[in-house]
């Protein structure tokens, strides 16, 4: 496997497990949250999907976003399928971007986010993007446990 294929496989596997988990959220619990300052279940799903697009734009610009406006801005929360459907074309673009990099790019392209004091190689930055979704998968598992909903078996 090439580096691109391995990185894409990781993104696809994380998303497959996320969707399996998200499908365990019952519609009556879409807006449940553990406290007033937390994201509700549907907000967390959107945060992951929108965050991937944000990170994709950071990769494209090799750092600072400038006047980025999210395509999700002012979009109402309705249901899980609407979130997944809206995000799908952005997901395809993101994975297509990864496919276009050559092996050297992962260690030579730098993502410099001066506003955050970050400087990372592309390969490192892509892994951090994947980690972001994985962390929220664990967080959602905790939400479902707290609500008392049966948690889908994501460890297949």
Z-matrix of the N, CA and C atoms (Angstrom, degrees):
N
C 1 1.457
C 2 1.527 1 109.76
N 3 1.304 2 114.88 1 145.35
C 4 1.455 3 119.46 2 176.08
C 5 1.535 4 108.98 3 -81.91
N 6 1.323 5 115.80 4 167.06
C 7 1.465 6 119.43 5 176.54
C 8 1.526 7 110.55 6 -59.49
N 9 1.312 8 117.03 7 -40.81
C 10 1.471 9 121.23 8 178.79
C 11 1.528 10 110.29 9 -58.61
N 12 1.317 11 115.67 10 -47.03
C 13 1.466 12 120.43 11 -178.09
C 14 1.524 13 111.80 12 -63.35
N 15 1.310 14 116.66 13 -39.86
C 16 1.467 15 120.22 14 179.10
C 17 1.527 16 110.70 15 -66.61
N 18 1.316 17 116.41 16 -44.08
C 19 1.472 18 120.28 17 179.44
C 20 1.522 19 110.19 18 -63.84
N 21 1.325 20 117.53 19 -44.24
C 22 1.467 21 120.81 20 179.31
C 23 1.521 22 110.85 21 -65.40
N 24 1.328 23 117.27 22 -41.49
C 25 1.466 24 120.41 23 177.03
C 26 1.527 25 110.41 24 -57.32
N 27 1.322 26 117.28 25 -42.11
C 28 1.463 27 121.45 26 178.64
C 29 1.532 28 110.61 27 -61.93
N 30 1.332 29 117.17 28 -47.07
C 31 1.468 30 120.71 29 177.96
C 32 1.528 31 111.39 30 -61.45
N 33 1.320 32 116.68 31 -43.29
C 34 1.464 33 119.91 32 -178.93
C 35 1.516 34 111.95 33 -66.59
N 36 1.314 35 116.70 34 -39.72
C 37 1.467 36 120.38 35 -179.82
C 38 1.525 37 111.48 36 -67.93
N 39 1.315 38 116.68 37 -41.46
C 40 1.468 39 119.89 38 177.10
C 41 1.523 40 109.50 39 -62.65
N 42 1.331 41 118.10 40 -44.86
C 43 1.463 42 120.89 41 -178.67
C 44 1.529 43 110.84 42 -66.52
N 45 1.315 44 117.95 43 -39.14
C 46 1.466 45 120.69 44 178.42
C 47 1.526 46 110.08 45 -57.71
N 48 1.326 47 115.53 46 -44.82
C 49 1.462 48 119.55 47 -179.61
C 50 1.527 49 111.30 48 -70.47
N 51 1.336 50 117.07 49 -36.74
C 52 1.461 51 120.16 50 177.13
C 53 1.523 52 110.28 51 -60.93
N 54 1.323 53 116.51 52 -47.93
C 55 1.472 54 119.84 53 -178.95
C 56 1.520 55 110.77 54 -62.97
N 57 1.308 56 116.65 55 -40.24
C 58 1.471 57 119.81 56 177.05
C 59 1.527 58 109.81 57 -58.34
N 60 1.320 59 116.33 58 -44.20
C 61 1.461 60 121.23 59 178.64
C 62 1.520 61 110.97 60 -66.96
N 63 1.323 62 116.95 61 -48.44
C 64 1.471 63 120.93 62 -177.50
C 65 1.523 64 111.47 63 -59.54
N 66 1.324 65 117.43 64 -33.17
C 67 1.460 66 120.19 65 177.61
C 68 1.521 67 112.24 66 -67.19
N 69 1.317 68 116.83 67 -13.59
C 70 1.460 69 121.09 68 175.23
C 71 1.522 70 113.41 69 -81.50
N 72 1.328 71 116.90 70 -9.94
C 73 1.471 72 120.07 71 178.21
C 74 1.523 73 107.17 72 -78.24
N 75 1.300 74 116.58 73 121.72
C 76 1.459 75 119.61 74 178.33
C 77 1.529 76 109.33 75 -77.95
N 78 1.337 77 117.42 76 145.31
C 79 1.467 78 119.83 77 -178.23
C 80 1.529 79 113.63 78 -52.77
N 81 1.319 80 117.84 79 -35.68
C 82 1.471 81 119.00 80 179.54
C 83 1.529 82 112.72 81 -68.69
N 84 1.338 83 116.19 82 -11.01
C 85 1.466 84 119.97 83 178.30
C 86 1.528 85 113.63 84 -110.42
N 87 1.326 86 118.41 85 7.42
C 88 1.465 87 120.82 86 179.16
C 89 1.529 88 111.99 87 -54.00
N 90 1.312 89 117.17 88 -35.11
C 91 1.461 90 120.44 89 -173.34
C 92 1.528 91 112.91 90 -105.82
N 93 1.355 92 116.07 91 13.67
C 94 1.460 93 120.54 92 176.18
C 95 1.520 94 109.56 93 -74.85
N 96 1.319 95 116.06 94 141.94
C 97 1.459 96 121.09 95 173.20
C 98 1.526 97 107.73 96 -146.29
N 99 1.324 98 116.60 97 152.03
C 100 1.464 99 119.91 98 -174.02
C 101 1.529 100 114.44 99 -70.89
N 102 1.321 101 116.80 100 -23.97
C 103 1.469 102 120.24 101 177.33
C 104 1.524 103 108.40 102 -158.95
N 105 1.306 104 116.38 103 173.54
C 106 1.464 105 121.17 104 -173.96
C 107 1.523 106 114.74 105 -66.80
N 108 1.323 107 118.07 106 -20.02
C 109 1.465 108 119.61 107 -178.31
C 110 1.530 109 113.08 108 -98.64
N 111 1.320 110 117.52 109 -4.65
C 112 1.470 111 121.97 110 -177.73
C 113 1.524 112 111.12 111 -87.31
N 114 1.322 113 115.91 112 162.26
C 115 1.459 114 121.05 113 170.55
C 116 1.522 115 108.20 114 -74.87
N 117 1.337 116 116.65 115 146.66
C 118 1.455 117 118.03 116 171.35
C 119 1.534 118 108.01 117 -81.58
N 120 1.315 119 116.96 118 174.95
C 121 1.464 120 120.61 119 -174.27
C 122 1.527 121 112.30 120 -57.89
N 123 1.320 122 117.68 121 -47.72
C 124 1.458 123 120.26 122 -178.30
C 125 1.532 124 111.63 123 -69.62
N 126 1.318 125 116.51 124 -34.60
C 127 1.469 126 119.44 125 175.62
C 128 1.524 127 110.66 126 -62.50
N 129 1.331 128 116.85 127 -38.11
C 130 1.459 129 119.11 128 179.92
C 131 1.528 130 111.00 129 -67.75
N 132 1.329 131 116.79 130 -39.92
C 133 1.464 132 119.53 131 176.34
C 134 1.529 133 109.26 132 -59.10
N 135 1.321 134 116.24 133 -49.15
C 136 1.467 135 119.30 134 179.59
C 137 1.521 136 110.91 135 -61.77
N 138 1.312 137 117.62 136 -40.91
C 139 1.464 138 121.30 137 179.29
C 140 1.533 139 110.21 138 -55.01
N 141 1.322 140 117.11 139 -42.90
C 142 1.464 141 120.95 140 179.11
C 143 1.525 142 110.43 141 -66.42
N 144 1.316 143 117.03 142 -48.20
C 145 1.468 144 121.26 143 -177.17
C 146 1.524 145 111.53 144 -66.19
N 147 1.315 146 115.75 145 -46.55
C 148 1.468 147 120.74 146 179.36
C 149 1.528 148 110.78 147 -67.52
N 150 1.323 149 115.55 148 -37.53
C 151 1.460 150 119.86 149 178.85
C 152 1.513 151 112.22 150 -61.62
N 153 1.330 152 116.57 151 -38.46
C 154 1.462 153 118.88 152 178.02
C 155 1.528 154 110.44 153 -62.51
N 156 1.316 155 116.97 154 -40.27
C 157 1.468 156 119.95 155 177.69
C 158 1.529 157 110.50 156 -64.47
N 159 1.310 158 116.11 157 -43.35
C 160 1.467 159 120.80 158 177.83
C 161 1.530 160 110.21 159 -58.51
N 162 1.320 161 116.76 160 -47.45
C 163 1.466 162 120.52 161 178.82
C 164 1.529 163 110.98 162 -62.89
N 165 1.330 164 116.85 163 -37.47
C 166 1.459 165 120.36 164 177.69
C 167 1.528 166 110.13 165 -60.27
N 168 1.332 167 116.80 166 -43.76
C 169 1.460 168 120.32 167 179.29
C 170 1.533 169 110.73 168 -64.97
N 171 1.323 170 116.54 169 -36.51
C 172 1.468 171 120.52 170 176.43
C 173 1.530 172 109.79 171 -62.82
N 174 1.326 173 116.75 172 -43.27
C 175 1.467 174 120.47 173 177.88
C 176 1.525 175 109.52 174 -62.39
N 177 1.318 176 117.40 175 -46.18
C 178 1.471 177 120.45 176 -179.48
C 179 1.522 178 112.22 177 -59.40
N 180 1.325 179 116.33 178 -38.85
C 181 1.468 180 120.68 179 -178.18
C 182 1.525 181 112.08 180 -90.16
N 183 1.329 182 115.56 181 -2.28
C 184 1.468 183 122.19 182 -179.09
C 185 1.521 184 111.75 183 61.25
N 186 1.329 185 116.05 184 24.94
C 187 1.459 186 118.60 185 176.88
C 188 1.513 187 113.23 186 153.07
N 189 1.303 188 115.68 187 -126.22
C 190 1.463 189 122.66 188 -171.23
C 191 1.527 190 112.73 189 -53.73
N 192 1.320 191 115.40 190 141.66
C 193 1.458 192 121.64 191 -174.28
C 194 1.517 193 114.87 192 -85.91
N 195 1.294 194 117.57 193 -22.52
C 196 1.459 195 118.82 194 -176.68
C 197 1.516 196 110.69 195 68.46
N 198 1.326 197 116.87 196 -126.75
C 199 1.464 198 121.28 197 -175.19
C 200 1.534 199 112.23 198 -97.51
N 201 1.307 200 117.36 199 41.83
C 202 1.467 201 123.36 200 179.45
C 203 1.524 202 110.99 201 -55.47
N 204 1.327 203 115.42 202 132.54
C 205 1.463 204 121.81 203 172.43
C 206 1.525 205 106.73 204 -122.78
N 207 1.299 206 116.34 205 124.23
C 208 1.456 207 121.53 206 -177.01
C 209 1.523 208 111.43 207 -70.66
N 210 1.336 209 117.28 208 138.34
C 211 1.468 210 120.04 209 173.70
C 212 1.535 211 112.10 210 -64.12
N 213 1.316 212 117.57 211 -16.68
C 214 1.468 213 122.10 212 179.48
C 215 1.528 214 112.06 213 -85.09
N 216 1.334 215 117.16 214 -8.62
C 217 1.463 216 119.82 215 -176.67
C 218 1.529 217 110.59 216 -56.24
N 219 1.319 218 116.06 217 130.75
C 220 1.469 219 124.83 218 179.48
C 221 1.529 220 113.94 219 63.93
N 222 1.305 221 118.14 220 14.00
C 223 1.459 222 121.58 221 177.89
C 224 1.535 223 108.30 222 -82.53
N 225 1.331 224 117.78 223 127.17
C 226 1.468 225 119.30 224 -178.70
C 227 1.533 226 111.67 225 -71.08
N 228 1.302 227 115.76 226 153.09
C 229 1.462 228 122.15 227 174.58
C 230 1.523 229 107.96 228 -87.25
N 231 1.330 230 116.88 229 126.71
C 232 1.462 231 119.57 230 179.34
C 233 1.524 232 111.40 231 -124.75
N 234 1.337 233 116.09 232 -66.56
C 235 1.463 234 119.16 233 -179.38
C 236 1.527 235 110.02 234 -155.56
N 237 1.308 236 114.64 235 171.63
C 238 1.460 237 120.95 236 -176.17
C 239 1.528 238 111.84 237 -61.04
N 240 1.316 239 117.26 238 -46.67
C 241 1.466 240 119.38 239 -176.33
C 242 1.522 241 111.64 240 -62.21
N 243 1.319 242 117.24 241 -37.94
C 244 1.470 243 120.02 242 177.38
C 245 1.528 244 110.24 243 -62.29
N 246 1.325 245 117.11 244 -39.83
C 247 1.470 246 120.71 245 177.83
C 248 1.527 247 110.91 246 -63.29
N 249 1.326 248 116.39 247 -46.54
C 250 1.465 249 120.62 248 -178.85
C 251 1.526 250 111.42 249 -65.75
N 252 1.316 251 116.93 250 -42.86
C 253 1.467 252 120.52 251 -179.56
C 254 1.523 253 111.51 252 -63.37
N 255 1.328 254 116.56 253 -43.18
C 256 1.459 255 120.04 254 -179.57
C 257 1.529 256 111.44 255 -64.15
N 258 1.322 257 116.07 256 -38.54
C 259 1.462 258 120.86 257 -175.77
C 260 1.528 259 113.77 258 -78.13
N 261 1.319 260 118.01 259 -20.77
C 262 1.465 261 121.07 260 -171.92
C 263 1.529 262 114.44 261 -55.87
N 264 1.332 263 120.46 262 -47.57
C 265 1.476 264 117.87 263 179.95
C 266 1.534 265 112.71 264 -62.89
N 267 1.311 266 116.55 265 -33.27
C 268 1.472 267 119.96 266 177.71
C 269 1.527 268 110.41 267 -68.44
N 270 1.318 269 115.90 268 -36.90
C 271 1.467 270 121.33 269 177.80
C 272 1.521 271 110.23 270 -63.09
N 273 1.318 272 116.43 271 -45.80
C 274 1.468 273 121.40 272 179.53
C 275 1.528 274 110.16 273 -59.46
N 276 1.320 275 117.11 274 -44.92
C 277 1.473 276 121.17 275 178.29
C 278 1.524 277 111.23 276 -60.79
N 279 1.325 278 116.29 277 -41.65
C 280 1.467 279 120.71 278 -179.37
C 281 1.527 280 110.55 279 -62.41
N 282 1.326 281 116.99 280 -49.73
C 283 1.465 282 119.65 281 -179.45
C 284 1.522 283 110.99 282 -65.30
N 285 1.328 284 118.03 283 -35.03
C 286 1.471 285 121.06 284 176.02
C 287 1.526 286 110.75 285 -63.25
N 288 1.326 287 116.71 286 -37.93
C 289 1.465 288 120.49 287 176.93
C 290 1.528 289 110.21 288 -60.48
N 291 1.320 290 116.84 289 -45.52
C 292 1.469 291 120.70 290 -179.74
C 293 1.525 292 110.39 291 -61.72
N 294 1.327 293 117.19 292 -40.10
C 295 1.467 294 121.24 293 -178.96
C 296 1.525 295 112.22 294 -61.09
N 297 1.320 296 117.70 295 -27.30
C 298 1.464 297 121.80 296 -175.48
C 299 1.532 298 113.61 297 -80.83
N 300 1.319 299 117.59 298 -15.08
C 301 1.463 300 119.69 299 179.46
C 302 1.520 301 109.85 300 -75.14
N 303 1.347 302 116.19 301 146.59
C 304 1.465 303 118.78 302 172.68
C 305 1.532 304 108.38 303 -98.09
N 306 1.307 305 116.29 304 169.43
C 307 1.471 306 120.94 305 -173.90
C 308 1.526 307 112.76 306 -55.13
N 309 1.334 308 117.63 307 -37.83
C 310 1.469 309 120.42 308 179.67
C 311 1.520 310 112.41 309 -65.98
N 312 1.318 311 116.38 310 -32.19
C 313 1.465 312 120.37 311 -176.84
C 314 1.525 313 112.49 312 -57.43
N 315 1.320 314 117.38 313 -36.44
C 316 1.467 315 120.65 314 -175.93
C 317 1.527 316 112.71 315 -64.52
N 318 1.320 317 116.35 316 -24.87
C 319 1.466 318 118.99 317 179.95
C 320 1.524 319 113.56 318 -110.29
N 321 1.338 320 117.56 319 -7.71
C 322 1.469 321 118.73 320 -178.67
C 323 1.532 322 113.53 321 -110.76
N 324 1.322 323 117.92 322 -32.92
C 325 1.462 324 119.82 323 178.09
C 326 1.525 325 108.47 324 -72.15
N 327 1.326 326 115.15 325 132.64
C 328 1.460 327 119.67 326 177.72
C 329 1.525 328 110.49 327 -110.21
N 330 1.315 329 114.39 328 138.53
C 331 1.458 330 121.85 329 173.25
C 332 1.529 331 104.79 330 -102.79
N 333 1.307 332 115.70 331 113.67
C 334 1.471 333 120.76 332 -175.24
C 335 1.524 334 108.40 333 -115.31
N 336 1.317 335 115.16 334 111.20
C 337 1.465 336 120.91 335 178.02
C 338 1.519 337 107.30 336 -110.55
N 339 1.323 338 114.98 337 83.88
C 340 1.462 339 120.32 338 -175.39
C 341 1.525 340 111.64 339 -60.35
N 342 1.336 341 117.72 340 -31.96
C 343 1.459 342 119.79 341 -179.46
C 344 1.528 343 111.81 342 -68.14
N 345 1.334 344 117.15 343 -17.96
C 346 1.470 345 122.16 344 178.29
C 347 1.523 346 112.06 345 -109.98
N 348 1.319 347 116.34 346 -3.24
C 349 1.461 348 119.63 347 -176.52
C 350 1.522 349 112.21 348 68.38
N 351 1.335 350 116.69 349 30.36
C 352 1.465 351 121.19 350 -178.06
C 353 1.524 352 111.31 351 -109.43
N 354 1.327 353 113.60 352 141.99
C 355 1.460 354 121.21 353 173.95
C 356 1.529 355 105.55 354 -145.04
N 357 1.339 356 115.97 355 111.26
C 358 1.462 357 120.78 356 -175.52
C 359 1.518 358 110.53 357 -134.08
N 360 1.314 359 115.72 358 148.47
C 361 1.465 360 121.08 359 171.18
C 362 1.529 361 107.49 360 -71.16
N 363 1.317 362 116.74 361 151.76
C 364 1.461 363 121.96 362 -177.14
C 365 1.527 364 111.91 363 -54.18
N 366 1.324 365 117.84 364 -47.63
C 367 1.473 366 120.21 365 -178.95
C 368 1.515 367 111.78 366 -58.67
N 369 1.316 368 116.70 367 -43.24
C 370 1.463 369 122.49 368 177.18
C 371 1.522 370 110.06 369 -62.32
N 372 1.326 371 116.55 370 -45.39
C 373 1.461 372 120.54 371 -176.99
C 374 1.531 373 111.16 372 -64.06
N 375 1.330 374 116.96 373 -41.40
C 376 1.462 375 119.91 374 178.50
C 377 1.527 376 111.22 375 -61.73
N 378 1.322 377 116.76 376 -38.50
C 379 1.462 378 118.97 377 178.35
C 380 1.527 379 111.63 378 -67.11
N 381 1.304 380 117.18 379 -33.25
C 382 1.470 381 120.72 380 176.32
C 383 1.527 382 111.02 381 -66.88
N 384 1.331 383 116.73 382 -34.24
C 385 1.461 384 120.63 383 176.41
C 386 1.524 385 109.22 384 -63.00
N 387 1.320 386 116.71 385 -47.15
C 388 1.463 387 121.14 386 179.30
C 389 1.525 388 110.69 387 -61.51
N 390 1.316 389 116.63 388 -40.64
C 391 1.459 390 121.11 389 -179.52
C 392 1.528 391 110.77 390 -61.92
N 393 1.316 392 117.65 391 -37.74
C 394 1.460 393 121.79 392 179.08
C 395 1.529 394 110.34 393 -55.18
N 396 1.317 395 116.85 394 -49.01
C 397 1.466 396 119.80 395 179.46
C 398 1.519 397 111.32 396 -65.57
N 399 1.321 398 117.26 397 -39.92
C 400 1.463 399 120.45 398 -179.62
C 401 1.533 400 111.40 399 -62.37
N 402 1.320 401 116.89 400 -40.25
C 403 1.467 402 120.58 401 178.05
C 404 1.525 403 110.06 402 -60.96
N 405 1.332 404 116.99 403 -44.51
C 406 1.458 405 119.63 404 -179.25
C 407 1.533 406 112.02 405 -69.97
N 408 1.318 407 117.61 406 -24.20
C 409 1.461 408 120.06 407 173.33
C 410 1.527 409 109.19 408 -64.62
N 411 1.312 410 116.83 409 -44.83
C 412 1.460 411 120.05 410 176.30
C 413 1.517 412 112.24 411 -62.54
N 414 1.310 413 115.73 412 -39.68
C 415 1.460 414 120.24 413 178.97
C 416 1.533 415 109.94 414 -63.20
N 417 1.333 416 117.21 415 -42.62
C 418 1.463 417 120.15 416 -179.75
C 419 1.523 418 111.19 417 -67.20
N 420 1.319 419 117.46 418 -35.77
C 421 1.470 420 119.71 419 174.86
C 422 1.529 421 110.23 420 -57.86
N 423 1.317 422 115.90 421 -40.78
C 424 1.460 423 120.80 422 177.56
C 425 1.525 424 111.29 423 -64.90
N 426 1.325 425 116.85 424 -41.25
C 427 1.468 426 120.69 425 176.82
C 428 1.528 427 110.25 426 -57.32
N 429 1.336 428 115.94 427 -50.30
C 430 1.462 429 119.04 428 -176.96
C 431 1.523 430 111.53 429 -63.63
N 432 1.319 431 117.12 430 -37.36
C 433 1.466 432 120.37 431 176.30
C 434 1.529 433 110.11 432 -61.86
N 435 1.335 434 116.56 433 -44.26
C 436 1.467 435 121.31 434 -179.17
C 437 1.525 436 111.19 435 -64.23
N 438 1.334 437 116.77 436 -41.68
C 439 1.465 438 121.13 437 179.23
C 440 1.529 439 110.90 438 -67.21
N 441 1.337 440 115.47 439 -29.88
C 442 1.458 441 119.73 440 -176.65
C 443 1.518 442 113.40 441 94.47
N 444 1.330 443 115.71 442 18.68
C 445 1.465 444 121.46 443 177.99
C 446 1.528 445 108.34 444 -87.29
N 447 1.324 446 116.12 445 140.66
C 448 1.461 447 119.76 446 175.05
C 449 1.526 448 108.89 447 -60.29
N 450 1.308 449 115.98 448 130.12
C 451 1.455 450 120.65 449 -178.11
C 452 1.531 451 110.26 450 -89.09
N 453 1.340 452 117.04 451 127.56
C 454 1.453 453 119.80 452 177.32
C 455 1.529 454 111.64 453 -58.59
N 456 1.309 455 116.12 454 147.69
C 457 1.461 456 122.14 455 179.53
C 458 1.527 457 108.17 456 -79.28
N 459 1.334 458 116.04 457 98.50
C 460 1.469 459 119.60 458 -179.51
C 461 1.522 460 111.90 459 -91.85
N 462 1.326 461 117.61 460 -7.30
C 463 1.461 462 121.07 461 -177.21
C 464 1.528 463 109.60 462 -97.18
N 465 1.326 464 116.14 463 59.91
C 466 1.466 465 120.41 464 -178.76
C 467 1.502 466 111.89 465 -91.53
